[in-house]
Amino acid sequence: MIDKQLTEIDKEIKSYQKNENIILVAVSKFQSIEKIQEAYNAGHRHFGENYVQELAEKYEQLPKDIQWHCIGALQTNKVKYIAPFVYLIHTLDRKSLCDEIQKQGKKHNRVINCLIQVAISPEESKIGGCTFEEFENLYEYTLQQPNIKVLGLMGMASFTQNEDIIRGEFRSLADLYRKHPEFSILSMGMSSDYIIALQEGSNMIRIGTKIFGERI
Ligand SMILES: *Cc1c(COP(=O)(O)O)cnc(C)c1O
């Protein structure tokens, strides 16, 4: 079941893949260790979690070659729990978080890869993400942090059936992404909207429900 879903999405991804790799992050929040292990056994290695405690527990219990993505709103005081192992933080959106990631990265002697989350929808602006106006200033700030490497951008579209709205929001992020040729990752698209995201140039999609079924 899970491997079938992964294969199906991988096939869809291939049709949008040009010269760059598109990465599928399997979003495993609230999913059991057994289900994650099943996806792992099918060959999948990129997994995403929203909550730090859950992420740290699953890291402990699962194979160590999993690449863990932190995709949820991140509290400054929780960075220390994921700093030793996290593969990519998608939700860097403010200077205070930047300071803490820098501090923890230095402590663990590693450069922590991050995406800057930009609020592209009204809902997202309530839960996280910097504004388009704040972006350049925040990005400049990250460039002064030796233990942070910003690889690109992340955004979440509105929860709506209106495809034009979703497309417009993804396009606004893709436009910003293209202004920065040094970036390599554009993380956008979830179960309900990843096809639109891929059409707009996403190269990292974050899919939960469509792979694992409804969350319990
Ligand atoms: C939960 C979540 C996803 C996956 O959502 P699905 O609709 O289950 O695919 C992707 N991105 C973020 C930031 C999430 O919180």
The ligand as an SDF file (V2000), in Angstrom:
LIG
                    3D

 15 15  0  0  0  0  0  0  0  0999 V2000
    1.3970   18.1130    7.3630 C   0  0  0  0  0  0  0  0  0  0  0  0
    2.2140   18.8910    6.4120 C   0  0  0  0  0  0  0  0  0  0  0  0
    2.4350   18.4370    5.1030 C   0  0  0  0  0  0  0  0  0  0  0  0
    1.7820   17.1870    4.5180 C   0  0  0  0  0  0  0  0  0  0  0  0
    0.4120   17.3740    4.4080 O   0  0  0  0  0  0  0  0  0  0  0  0
   -0.5160   16.3200    3.6040 P   0  0  0  0  0  0  0  0  0  0  0  0
   -1.7060   17.1140    3.2490 O   0  0  0  0  0  0  0  0  0  0  0  0
   -0.8100   15.2140    4.5510 O   0  0  0  0  0  0  0  0  0  0  0  0
    0.2360   15.8640    2.4350 O   0  0  0  0  0  0  0  0  0  0  0  0
    3.2930   19.1770    4.3110 C   0  0  0  0  0  0  0  0  0  0  0  0
    3.8740   20.3100    4.7450 N   0  0  0  0  0  0  0  0  0  0  0  0
    3.6650   20.7860    5.9900 C   0  0  0  0  0  0  0  0  0  0  0  0
    4.3570   22.0340    6.4040 C   0  0  0  0  0  0  0  0  0  0  0  0
    2.8130   20.0970    6.8630 C   0  0  0  0  0  0  0  0  0  0  0  0
    2.6140   20.6050    8.0760 O   0  0  0  0  0  0  0  0  0  0  0  0
  1  2  1  0
  2  3  1  0
  2 14  2  0
  3  4  1  0
  3 10  2  0
  4  5  1  0
  5  6  1  0
  6  7  2  0
  6  8  1  0
  6  9  1  0
 10 11  1  0
 11 12  2  0
 12 13  1  0
 12 14  1  0
 14 15  1  0
M  END
$$$$
